[in-house]
Amino acid sequence: MTAAVEVEAPAIVDGLPADEYHADKTSISSTGLRALLAPGCPAQFKYDRDHPQPPKKEFDLGNAAHAAVLGEGHDIVEIQYPDYKAGAAQAAKREAYAAGKVPLLPKEKDQVDAMAAAIRQHPIAGPLFAPGTGVAEQSIYWTDQATGVRCRCRPDWMPHRGDGRLVVVDYKTAKAVDEAALQKAVYERGYHAQAAHYLDGVKAAGLHGDREPAFVFVFQAKTAPYLVHLVELDMPALFLGAARNERALRRYAECERTGIWPGFNDRITYLPLPPWAEKRDQEEYS
């Protein structure tokens, strides 16, 4: 599908509040592209975009850790109660959310501080995130040439490097950061598509100079001792991520063009058991 609209030039925006970035309906992010494909669908994506949800407590720790590690992001408010059972604690939490801040109990604040300290002590992640050595949460906009779709990305961190190679860094918290757990997370959550999307963005904006940019994930466990695992995906993973993005962009462009945002199907699905379950039950009951 070839764009029939005037292609907007790339744009790099500093200081754009996160809420404004995420609320933009004139462009699509990596999160949006991933939501268009299985296990999501266009209908769910459009509903979620049109009906933004209030902050979820489960994201508070990750948002706070981002702010502590990057020095940018949501302000943290420490709620001076042991838990949220008291009405005053609940009121303080609601007030923090209303102000766009992240509420943390003292024990949660201690956890976030310990996570940030573990990052600073890591031989690679520490220097990588050193204050004043990079750009945090810069918003990048560009137009996909094949579909005319306006895209956006917001890299967590892009360190200044003396060798001239741009490195895009994404910081994520996780339950487990061993290699097997991360392989599963990358595939199931589409992180390889995220990496490919961000690399497209920085190249479209001309931030990479004359060298191919790199994308590095910094995963950190949310439990002590808050282990850190840095990951760079191989080329097959990035190629597959780019292919997923290409399909999602075509789907998004078609939905925008027609105004039709389909669900999972419009017919009865012939559904077998999962292969592993069928095999197990055949062995058990045959």
Backbone bond lengths (Angstrom), bond angles and torsions (degrees), N, CA, C in turn:
res aa  C-N    CA-C-N  psi(-1)  N-CA   C-N-CA  omega(-1)  CA-C   N-CA-C  phi
1 M - - - 1.470 - - 1.518 109.15 -
2 T 1.317 118.25 123.37 1.457 122.42 -178.42 1.518 110.20 -99.61
3 A 1.329 116.02 137.56 1.457 120.01 -178.40 1.528 110.33 -64.56
4 A 1.318 115.14 138.68 1.458 120.59 177.38 1.517 109.42 -113.32
5 V 1.317 116.31 22.74 1.448 120.93 -179.11 1.515 109.19 -123.43
6 E 1.317 115.10 160.27 1.459 119.86 177.30 1.530 108.63 -66.93
7 V 1.316 116.55 130.47 1.459 121.44 -177.13 1.520 109.59 -81.96
8 E 1.331 114.72 123.34 1.457 119.27 177.56 1.522 110.53 -75.99
9 A 1.304 115.91 146.66 1.460 120.90 178.80 1.521 110.29 -72.04
10 P 1.333 117.10 154.25 1.461 119.67 175.03 1.525 111.04 -60.66
11 A 1.309 115.43 152.62 1.462 120.78 179.20 1.520 109.31 -139.69
12 I 1.328 115.69 140.10 1.461 122.52 176.83 1.520 107.00 -118.17
13 V 1.327 116.32 121.66 1.459 120.78 -173.73 1.523 109.53 -119.24
14 D 1.325 115.91 121.42 1.464 121.41 176.42 1.526 109.58 -96.56
15 G 1.321 115.51 145.61 1.464 120.29 172.64 1.510 115.56 74.99
16 L 1.329 118.39 13.01 1.463 120.49 178.91 1.528 109.00 -74.06
17 P 1.334 118.69 123.93 1.467 120.07 178.83 1.531 111.45 -57.90
18 A 1.313 115.47 143.22 1.466 120.22 -177.20 1.522 111.90 -58.91
19 D 1.328 116.92 -38.61 1.462 120.08 -178.90 1.526 111.37 -62.27
20 E 1.334 116.94 -39.81 1.465 120.26 178.43 1.527 110.73 -68.08
21 Y 1.314 115.76 -40.05 1.461 119.86 178.86 1.526 110.54 -59.98
22 H 1.318 117.71 -49.18 1.459 121.56 -175.81 1.532 112.29 -71.79
23 A 1.335 117.53 -23.92 1.465 120.91 -178.28 1.526 113.39 -83.93
24 D 1.320 117.83 -6.96 1.460 121.84 -175.84 1.537 111.05 -66.76
25 K 1.326 116.48 122.69 1.459 121.65 178.47 1.526 112.78 -102.74
26 T 1.329 117.22 2.72 1.452 120.58 -179.56 1.519 112.22 -92.26
27 S 1.331 116.99 -3.61 1.458 121.80 179.11 1.521 108.12 -144.66
28 I 1.326 115.65 168.35 1.462 119.45 -179.36 1.523 110.13 -125.21
29 S 1.310 115.05 141.39 1.465 122.11 -178.54 1.518 110.28 -99.15
30 S 1.325 115.50 176.36 1.453 120.20 175.60 1.529 110.83 -62.28
31 T 1.324 116.92 -39.75 1.462 120.08 178.28 1.521 110.89 -59.68
32 G 1.334 116.89 -42.22 1.450 120.79 178.88 1.515 112.47 -65.38
33 L 1.328 117.02 -42.72 1.462 120.25 178.95 1.517 111.12 -61.06
34 R 1.325 116.18 -42.71 1.464 119.74 179.91 1.529 111.25 -65.81
35 A 1.327 117.32 -32.51 1.464 120.99 -179.39 1.525 112.22 -70.78
36 L 1.317 118.25 -20.65 1.464 121.40 -178.86 1.524 112.70 -76.08
37 L 1.344 116.32 -23.08 1.459 120.97 -177.06 1.524 110.51 -102.54
38 A 1.334 116.13 165.02 1.463 121.31 179.44 1.532 110.13 -55.47
39 P 1.343 116.86 138.65 1.470 127.67 10.36 1.526 114.46 -84.99
40 G 1.328 118.77 9.10 1.456 121.65 175.64 1.517 110.64 -91.68
41 C 1.340 116.24 -168.18 1.462 121.45 177.50 1.527 107.66 -163.60
42 P 1.334 118.49 160.21 1.458 120.95 -177.80 1.525 114.44 -56.76
43 A 1.333 117.37 -38.79 1.465 119.81 -178.22 1.530 111.13 -62.12
44 Q 1.329 116.50 -42.85 1.458 119.79 179.41 1.526 111.05 -68.11
45 F 1.346 116.09 -40.46 1.462 120.02 177.49 1.524 111.11 -57.41
46 K 1.343 116.33 -48.43 1.468 119.45 -177.25 1.520 111.27 -64.82
47 Y 1.326 116.90 -40.78 1.466 119.26 178.89 1.531 110.50 -62.17
48 D 1.315 116.45 -45.94 1.467 119.97 -179.01 1.527 111.35 -64.73
49 R 1.328 116.32 -36.18 1.467 119.39 178.48 1.519 111.44 -67.80
50 D 1.330 115.88 -37.61 1.465 119.97 -177.97 1.524 113.35 -83.48
51 H 1.332 116.51 -14.56 1.466 121.06 -179.14 1.530 109.36 -131.00
52 P 1.326 116.65 71.51 1.476 119.34 -178.26 1.523 111.54 -59.33
53 Q 1.315 115.24 138.98 1.452 121.32 -176.79 1.526 111.04 -88.50
54 P 1.334 117.62 152.70 1.465 120.32 175.56 1.523 110.28 -67.45
55 P 1.326 117.58 164.06 1.472 120.30 -178.96 1.526 111.83 -56.81
56 K 1.326 116.11 141.70 1.455 121.63 177.97 1.526 109.82 -104.49
57 K 1.304 115.68 135.39 1.459 121.09 -178.92 1.523 111.43 -56.36
58 E 1.338 117.28 -33.57 1.460 120.76 -176.20 1.531 112.46 -64.34
59 F 1.340 116.77 -19.70 1.460 119.70 179.96 1.526 113.03 -93.72
60 D 1.326 117.47 -7.66 1.468 120.17 -174.32 1.519 112.40 -61.02
61 L 1.336 116.74 -44.11 1.456 119.52 -176.66 1.526 111.09 -63.33
62 G 1.338 116.26 -45.27 1.456 119.69 179.35 1.521 112.32 -63.60
63 N 1.344 116.87 -42.34 1.470 119.97 178.37 1.522 111.51 -63.65
64 A 1.332 115.85 -40.55 1.466 119.69 179.69 1.522 110.94 -67.72
65 A 1.333 116.68 -40.33 1.467 119.93 178.56 1.520 110.72 -63.48
66 H 1.333 116.72 -39.56 1.463 120.28 175.80 1.528 110.31 -57.39
67 A 1.311 116.30 -48.26 1.458 120.11 -177.95 1.522 110.90 -62.71
68 A 1.337 116.94 -40.27 1.463 120.56 -178.54 1.526 111.97 -69.07
69 V 1.324 116.66 -37.89 1.469 120.57 -177.23 1.524 111.50 -79.98
70 L 1.346 116.65 -43.03 1.464 120.86 -174.07 1.520 113.29 -88.31
71 G 1.337 116.59 -21.62 1.461 119.00 -174.69 1.505 112.43 76.08
72 E 1.337 117.15 10.46 1.456 123.42 178.81 1.523 108.22 -138.00
73 G 1.330 116.18 155.78 1.448 119.40 176.83 1.509 111.84 121.41
74 H 1.313 116.21 -156.36 1.453 121.98 -176.87 1.531 111.00 -65.52
75 D 1.326 115.12 141.04 1.458 119.76 170.17 1.523 109.09 -71.06
76 I 1.321 115.23 145.98 1.464 121.38 -178.71 1.520 109.19 -103.38
77 V 1.326 115.97 132.69 1.454 121.80 175.96 1.527 108.14 -116.56
78 E 1.321 117.02 121.50 1.451 120.45 178.89 1.527 109.21 -86.05
79 I 1.334 116.54 120.94 1.458 122.99 179.85 1.524 108.23 -89.23
80 Q 1.306 117.50 114.57 1.468 121.45 -171.30 1.534 112.75 -81.74
81 Y 1.342 113.45 60.42 1.462 121.11 175.91 1.527 107.54 -141.33
82 P 1.340 118.14 153.44 1.467 119.19 179.55 1.517 113.13 -71.45
83 D 1.345 117.26 -23.22 1.456 122.45 178.92 1.530 108.31 -159.08
84 Y 1.335 116.41 -172.29 1.458 120.11 -177.22 1.529 112.47 -104.66
85 K 1.321 116.95 23.01 1.458 119.65 179.93 1.526 112.04 -70.73
86 A 1.309 117.27 -34.77 1.462 120.69 -178.35 1.528 110.45 -73.75
87 G 1.319 115.67 144.91 1.458 120.37 178.80 1.514 112.54 -61.20
88 A 1.334 116.00 -36.73 1.465 119.52 179.29 1.524 111.32 -65.17
89 A 1.329 116.79 -35.50 1.458 120.54 178.11 1.525 110.64 -66.90
90 Q 1.334 116.02 -41.88 1.451 120.11 177.11 1.528 111.20 -62.11
91 A 1.329 115.95 -41.26 1.465 120.08 179.46 1.523 110.92 -64.35
92 A 1.332 116.86 -40.30 1.460 120.76 179.36 1.528 110.73 -65.28
93 K 1.330 116.34 -37.05 1.465 120.03 178.38 1.531 110.32 -65.63
94 R 1.339 116.51 -45.17 1.472 119.90 179.50 1.530 110.74 -62.33
95 E 1.306 116.20 -39.34 1.475 120.48 179.62 1.524 110.73 -63.93
96 A 1.326 116.63 -40.08 1.466 120.32 178.63 1.528 110.39 -64.02
97 Y 1.329 117.17 -46.06 1.461 120.44 179.05 1.530 111.16 -60.87
98 A 1.328 116.33 -41.45 1.463 120.67 -178.97 1.526 111.47 -63.04
99 A 1.323 115.76 -29.66 1.466 120.77 179.74 1.529 112.40 -89.64
100 G 1.341 116.59 5.14 1.456 120.17 -179.93 1.511 113.73 74.57
101 K 1.331 116.75 24.65 1.460 121.12 -178.66 1.524 110.55 -111.00
102 V 1.325 116.11 166.60 1.460 121.86 -178.90 1.526 108.89 -104.01
103 P 1.347 118.14 117.17 1.462 120.38 177.69 1.527 110.69 -83.99
104 L 1.333 116.17 134.74 1.450 121.30 176.96 1.520 109.82 -133.28
105 L 1.320 116.10 137.64 1.456 120.48 170.18 1.527 108.50 -72.33
106 P 1.332 118.40 159.31 1.483 120.20 -179.25 1.525 113.27 -52.42
107 K 1.337 117.74 -41.91 1.462 119.58 -179.75 1.530 111.31 -66.55
108 E 1.341 117.01 -32.62 1.460 120.71 177.19 1.526 110.60 -72.45
109 K 1.317 116.55 -38.36 1.469 119.99 177.22 1.523 110.32 -63.54
110 D 1.326 117.23 -39.87 1.470 120.40 176.93 1.524 110.62 -62.87
111 Q 1.325 116.20 -38.32 1.459 120.45 179.42 1.528 110.86 -64.74
112 V 1.319 116.58 -45.35 1.462 120.64 179.31 1.532 110.61 -62.82
113 D 1.307 117.05 -42.34 1.470 120.30 178.27 1.526 110.76 -61.49
114 A 1.336 116.58 -39.67 1.461 120.29 179.48 1.526 111.20 -67.96
115 M 1.332 116.31 -36.13 1.464 119.76 177.47 1.527 110.79 -65.43
116 A 1.318 116.47 -44.76 1.468 120.14 178.57 1.522 110.82 -62.67
117 A 1.330 117.08 -37.99 1.463 120.71 178.80 1.526 110.68 -65.28
118 A 1.348 117.16 -39.50 1.458 120.54 178.60 1.526 111.18 -64.18
119 I 1.340 116.60 -36.94 1.469 119.96 175.92 1.525 110.02 -63.36
120 R 1.319 117.31 -46.60 1.467 120.90 -177.71 1.526 111.83 -63.26
121 Q 1.324 117.03 -29.67 1.459 121.02 -178.07 1.526 113.02 -85.15
122 H 1.330 117.13 -11.20 1.467 120.82 -178.83 1.530 109.39 -72.07
123 P 1.341 118.35 135.82 1.472 120.30 -174.52 1.523 114.86 -63.44
124 I 1.336 118.78 -25.55 1.467 121.36 178.88 1.520 110.97 -106.46
125 A 1.320 117.27 -48.16 1.462 120.21 -177.25 1.524 111.44 -65.76
126 G 1.325 117.55 -35.89 1.464 120.21 -179.75 1.518 112.58 -57.65
127 P 1.346 118.62 -58.40 1.468 120.04 177.41 1.528 112.76 -62.95
128 L 1.336 116.58 -32.29 1.464 119.73 -178.76 1.524 111.47 -61.77
129 F 1.359 116.62 -39.58 1.457 121.75 -178.19 1.530 113.20 -98.73
130 A 1.307 117.79 14.82 1.465 119.84 -177.39 1.530 110.49 -56.62
131 P 1.340 118.13 130.40 1.470 121.14 -179.24 1.530 111.93 -54.81
132 G 1.334 115.29 139.12 1.453 120.38 177.13 1.510 115.12 81.54
133 T 1.344 117.32 2.42 1.464 120.09 -177.10 1.521 112.98 -107.45
134 G 1.325 117.47 9.98 1.455 119.43 -179.34 1.515 112.00 -167.11
135 V 1.317 115.38 -172.19 1.462 122.57 -179.20 1.520 108.39 -117.07
136 A 1.332 116.90 128.59 1.461 121.82 -179.35 1.527 111.08 -103.85
137 E 1.332 115.61 135.83 1.453 123.55 170.21 1.534 113.45 49.28
138 Q 1.305 114.88 54.19 1.466 121.58 174.08 1.523 108.25 -87.48
139 S 1.320 117.55 130.02 1.464 121.57 -177.18 1.529 109.74 -89.52
140 I 1.330 115.47 131.12 1.461 121.79 -176.62 1.528 108.93 -123.74
141 Y 1.320 116.41 131.96 1.461 122.45 179.57 1.530 108.93 -123.86
142 W 1.333 115.95 140.50 1.455 119.94 176.61 1.527 108.56 -156.03
143 T 1.329 116.27 169.11 1.460 121.69 -179.55 1.516 109.58 -110.25
144 D 1.330 115.87 127.11 1.462 120.43 174.91 1.526 108.62 -68.46
145 Q 1.322 116.52 122.55 1.457 120.60 -172.81 1.526 112.42 -66.97
146 A 1.318 118.17 -33.04 1.462 120.56 -175.05 1.522 112.93 -74.91
147 T 1.327 117.67 -32.36 1.468 120.83 -173.66 1.519 114.00 -116.57
148 G 1.329 117.73 -14.31 1.457 120.12 -175.55 1.511 113.24 76.69
149 V 1.334 118.01 8.41 1.463 122.28 -179.24 1.527 109.68 -78.25
150 R 1.323 115.19 133.15 1.462 120.80 175.42 1.526 108.62 -79.81
151 C 1.322 116.44 125.61 1.462 122.76 -176.84 1.523 110.36 -114.14
152 R 1.319 115.22 162.83 1.456 119.75 176.08 1.530 109.79 -148.26
153 C 1.327 115.29 155.42 1.454 121.41 171.07 1.523 107.83 -150.43
154 R 1.317 116.22 162.49 1.459 121.75 -175.69 1.538 107.95 -142.98
155 P 1.336 117.13 81.52 1.463 119.87 -178.19 1.529 111.87 -57.86
156 D 1.321 115.84 137.25 1.457 119.80 177.11 1.528 110.87 -58.92
157 W 1.325 115.89 -44.96 1.458 119.15 -171.90 1.522 109.29 -156.80
158 M 1.325 116.42 136.21 1.462 121.86 173.05 1.517 107.83 -130.62
159 P 1.342 116.98 99.27 1.462 120.20 -177.54 1.527 112.43 -71.01
160 H 1.330 115.80 147.92 1.456 121.09 173.14 1.526 107.68 -78.02
161 R 1.308 116.97 127.50 1.467 120.16 -178.44 1.516 110.20 -121.21
162 G 1.322 114.61 142.60 1.452 120.03 -178.71 1.513 114.02 -74.84
163 D 1.350 117.19 -19.63 1.461 119.39 -176.98 1.525 112.88 -86.70
164 G 1.342 116.48 -0.17 1.455 120.42 175.64 1.505 115.58 85.33
165 R 1.327 118.52 -2.83 1.466 120.24 -179.96 1.521 110.17 -92.62
166 L 1.327 116.60 128.75 1.452 121.09 178.09 1.529 109.59 -77.61
167 V 1.320 115.97 132.95 1.464 122.05 174.76 1.524 108.00 -120.52
168 V 1.316 116.45 125.12 1.458 122.69 176.64 1.523 106.84 -99.70
169 V 1.329 116.62 124.39 1.458 121.18 -174.28 1.527 109.66 -115.13
170 D 1.319 115.97 132.47 1.457 121.64 177.33 1.525 108.72 -122.45
171 Y 1.327 116.64 124.53 1.465 122.70 -177.62 1.513 109.70 -101.59
172 K 1.336 116.53 127.36 1.459 121.23 -179.65 1.528 110.10 -134.98
173 T 1.318 115.73 141.24 1.454 120.90 172.32 1.526 108.65 -96.63
174 A 1.325 116.29 150.64 1.461 120.51 -175.21 1.523 110.24 -151.94
175 K 1.322 115.66 160.64 1.460 120.11 175.98 1.519 110.85 -69.81
176 A 1.315 116.58 -40.30 1.462 121.81 -179.11 1.519 109.00 -137.76
177 V 1.322 117.09 144.28 1.462 120.49 -176.94 1.528 112.16 -126.44
178 D 1.346 116.97 19.60 1.457 118.61 172.49 1.519 109.01 -71.11
179 E 1.326 116.71 164.55 1.460 120.67 -171.77 1.526 112.43 -60.93
180 A 1.332 117.68 -42.58 1.463 120.23 -178.49 1.528 110.72 -64.53
181 A 1.328 117.01 -42.11 1.465 120.55 179.64 1.519 110.80 -64.35
182 L 1.326 117.02 -38.47 1.459 119.91 -178.56 1.529 111.51 -72.36
183 Q 1.333 117.42 -36.86 1.465 119.46 176.14 1.530 110.20 -59.23
184 K 1.320 116.06 -43.81 1.457 120.72 179.44 1.528 111.21 -64.55
185 A 1.335 116.45 -44.19 1.462 120.74 -179.08 1.521 111.44 -64.37
186 V 1.321 116.48 -42.55 1.465 120.39 -179.76 1.522 110.44 -59.28
187 Y 1.329 116.72 -44.66 1.465 119.32 -178.12 1.525 111.69 -72.57
188 E 1.324 117.04 -49.76 1.461 120.03 -174.27 1.527 112.48 -66.57
189 R 1.318 117.69 -32.68 1.463 120.94 -177.93 1.528 113.13 -99.62
190 G 1.322 115.73 1.76 1.457 119.45 175.66 1.516 114.26 69.32
191 Y 1.324 117.14 31.23 1.457 118.73 -178.74 1.525 111.84 -66.82
192 H 1.339 117.58 -25.82 1.465 119.07 176.35 1.527 110.56 -68.12
193 A 1.338 116.72 -31.90 1.465 119.88 174.79 1.525 110.41 -71.22
194 Q 1.323 116.89 -37.34 1.467 120.29 176.35 1.520 110.62 -60.27
195 A 1.331 116.43 -47.46 1.464 119.94 -179.24 1.523 111.15 -59.60
196 A 1.335 116.99 -45.15 1.466 120.56 179.97 1.526 111.17 -63.08
197 H 1.326 116.89 -39.82 1.463 121.56 179.83 1.529 110.99 -64.06
198 Y 1.306 116.84 -45.87 1.464 120.52 179.96 1.531 111.20 -64.79
199 L 1.314 116.83 -40.26 1.463 119.40 178.10 1.528 110.65 -63.56
200 D 1.335 116.99 -38.91 1.468 119.69 174.79 1.523 110.55 -60.40
201 G 1.329 116.50 -40.74 1.455 120.59 -177.66 1.514 113.52 -64.82
202 V 1.333 116.67 -48.05 1.463 118.77 -177.60 1.525 111.02 -68.79
203 K 1.344 116.64 -30.23 1.465 118.65 177.33 1.527 110.72 -73.89
204 A 1.324 117.05 -39.51 1.464 119.71 177.69 1.519 111.05 -62.37
205 A 1.335 116.52 -35.10 1.461 121.08 -179.50 1.527 112.64 -82.33
206 G 1.326 117.00 -4.10 1.459 120.70 178.16 1.513 114.55 73.43
207 L 1.326 117.55 25.46 1.465 120.55 -177.87 1.522 113.52 -84.28
208 H 1.325 116.77 -9.84 1.469 120.53 -171.44 1.519 114.14 -90.82
209 G 1.318 118.42 -7.02 1.451 119.82 -179.14 1.515 111.26 66.94
210 D 1.336 116.31 -138.74 1.467 120.09 -177.38 1.521 112.70 -104.14
211 R 1.343 116.88 15.19 1.462 120.76 178.63 1.520 110.46 -123.32
212 E 1.316 115.88 150.40 1.458 120.87 178.31 1.528 109.16 -66.52
213 P 1.331 118.71 127.50 1.465 120.20 -179.63 1.527 111.58 -73.35
214 A 1.320 115.38 161.28 1.462 121.94 177.32 1.520 109.34 -116.94
215 F 1.331 116.34 154.08 1.461 122.01 176.74 1.518 107.61 -125.12
216 V 1.325 116.11 123.96 1.467 121.56 -177.38 1.525 109.34 -123.11
217 F 1.333 116.17 127.16 1.457 121.65 171.13 1.523 108.98 -89.98
218 V 1.323 116.02 135.82 1.457 121.32 171.10 1.524 106.63 -112.95
219 F 1.316 116.19 102.86 1.461 121.92 178.79 1.521 109.57 -93.86
220 Q 1.334 115.84 139.14 1.459 119.99 177.46 1.516 110.18 -134.61
221 A 1.325 116.22 133.36 1.457 121.66 177.61 1.525 109.91 -69.50
222 K 1.333 115.31 145.60 1.467 120.78 -179.00 1.522 112.80 -90.00
223 T 1.326 117.13 2.85 1.460 121.13 177.57 1.524 109.50 -121.15
224 A 1.337 115.89 149.30 1.459 121.54 -178.82 1.530 110.30 -57.68
225 P 1.331 116.89 141.30 1.468 128.51 8.60 1.528 114.55 -89.78
226 Y 1.336 117.72 26.12 1.465 123.07 174.10 1.534 111.67 59.35
227 L 1.333 113.67 54.41 1.459 120.59 -176.67 1.528 111.67 -61.88
228 V 1.323 114.83 148.66 1.462 122.43 -177.76 1.522 108.45 -117.48
229 H 1.335 116.48 136.39 1.465 121.78 178.54 1.527 108.34 -136.50
230 L 1.324 116.74 114.46 1.461 121.82 178.19 1.521 109.41 -90.87
231 V 1.329 116.12 137.01 1.462 121.78 -173.78 1.521 110.15 -135.96
232 E 1.329 116.56 133.77 1.462 122.57 168.66 1.522 106.83 -120.71
233 L 1.310 117.70 122.59 1.462 121.55 -176.31 1.526 111.05 -72.40
234 D 1.337 115.45 148.95 1.454 118.98 179.07 1.531 110.17 -78.49
235 M 1.334 115.50 170.58 1.462 120.00 -174.54 1.531 113.36 -64.14
236 P 1.350 120.32 -39.94 1.471 118.21 176.70 1.523 112.64 -57.70
237 A 1.332 117.01 -39.33 1.466 120.01 178.80 1.521 110.54 -64.07
238 L 1.327 117.06 -43.05 1.464 120.55 -179.96 1.530 111.70 -67.38
239 F 1.330 116.97 -37.18 1.469 120.10 177.77 1.528 110.43 -63.94
240 L 1.340 116.28 -43.41 1.460 119.43 178.54 1.524 111.31 -66.80
241 G 1.329 116.59 -37.37 1.456 120.04 175.94 1.519 111.49 -61.88
242 A 1.336 116.19 -41.95 1.464 120.15 178.36 1.522 111.42 -64.89
243 A 1.336 116.99 -36.22 1.463 120.70 178.55 1.526 111.00 -66.46
244 R 1.334 116.55 -38.96 1.469 119.93 175.73 1.527 110.19 -62.25
245 N 1.323 116.34 -43.05 1.466 120.30 179.58 1.518 111.53 -62.45
246 E 1.329 115.80 -40.91 1.467 119.54 -179.69 1.527 110.89 -60.78
247 R 1.335 116.22 -43.32 1.465 119.34 179.11 1.529 110.91 -65.77
248 A 1.331 116.10 -42.71 1.464 119.72 -179.25 1.521 111.15 -64.52
249 L 1.334 117.74 -38.12 1.461 120.74 178.77 1.531 111.10 -65.05
250 R 1.317 116.32 -40.86 1.470 119.54 177.46 1.528 110.29 -63.58
251 R 1.316 116.26 -42.01 1.464 120.11 179.67 1.522 110.58 -64.52
252 Y 1.327 116.52 -43.79 1.464 120.68 179.95 1.532 110.39 -62.98
253 A 1.326 116.76 -45.21 1.464 120.58 -179.82 1.524 110.86 -60.08
254 E 1.336 116.69 -40.68 1.465 120.49 179.92 1.522 110.71 -67.20
255 C 1.324 117.54 -41.55 1.464 120.62 178.81 1.523 111.15 -63.65
256 E 1.321 116.70 -42.28 1.465 120.14 178.60 1.526 110.63 -65.27
257 R 1.320 116.74 -38.02 1.462 120.83 -177.86 1.524 111.48 -68.47
258 T 1.341 116.58 -42.98 1.462 120.82 -174.13 1.524 113.48 -93.61
259 G 1.322 116.88 -20.10 1.458 119.75 -173.85 1.516 113.09 75.96
260 I 1.329 117.48 9.39 1.466 122.68 -179.88 1.526 108.50 -105.19
261 W 1.332 115.53 123.42 1.462 121.48 -178.90 1.529 107.57 -119.71
262 P 1.326 116.96 90.89 1.469 120.09 -171.80 1.524 113.84 -70.36
263 G 1.343 113.78 154.89 1.455 120.23 173.00 1.513 109.66 -87.86
264 F 1.323 117.35 -145.52 1.457 119.80 -175.33 1.523 112.27 -74.90
265 N 1.314 117.93 -41.39 1.454 119.91 177.77 1.525 109.78 -166.43
266 D 1.329 115.73 173.59 1.473 120.70 176.72 1.521 110.92 -123.47
267 R 1.330 115.03 27.00 1.464 120.12 -179.45 1.528 108.18 -150.19
268 I 1.318 115.72 177.41 1.462 120.15 176.19 1.521 109.52 -79.14
269 T 1.310 116.15 131.24 1.462 121.54 -179.80 1.525 110.31 -91.56
270 Y 1.311 115.56 133.71 1.469 121.17 173.83 1.523 106.71 -85.71
271 L 1.323 116.45 109.62 1.463 121.31 -168.08 1.523 112.31 -115.94
272 P 1.318 118.82 112.87 1.464 121.15 174.58 1.530 110.26 -85.44
273 L 1.317 115.93 172.22 1.462 119.88 170.78 1.516 109.60 -70.80
274 P 1.330 117.62 157.79 1.464 119.27 172.38 1.530 109.62 -57.85
275 P 1.321 118.60 143.02 1.475 120.61 -177.80 1.525 113.58 -52.17
276 W 1.340 116.93 -41.52 1.466 118.98 -178.26 1.532 110.74 -66.79
277 A 1.348 117.93 -35.99 1.456 121.06 -179.23 1.529 110.47 -72.43
278 E 1.330 116.38 -40.19 1.458 120.16 178.75 1.531 110.44 -62.10
279 K 1.333 115.73 -44.02 1.469 119.71 179.44 1.523 111.10 -63.04
280 R 1.320 116.76 -44.01 1.458 120.75 -178.66 1.519 110.96 -63.29
281 D 1.334 117.26 -45.23 1.449 120.68 -176.99 1.536 111.42 -70.90
282 Q 1.332 116.82 -32.10 1.470 119.01 175.68 1.512 110.73 -63.34
283 E 1.328 116.13 -41.50 1.454 120.29 178.39 1.525 110.95 -67.58
284 E 1.336 116.85 -34.20 1.462 121.30 -176.54 1.523 112.61 -78.16
285 Y 1.344 117.47 -40.31 1.458 119.92 -168.14 1.526 114.28 -113.43
286 S 1.312 118.83 -12.49 1.471 119.32 -178.55 1.526 111.58 -80.66
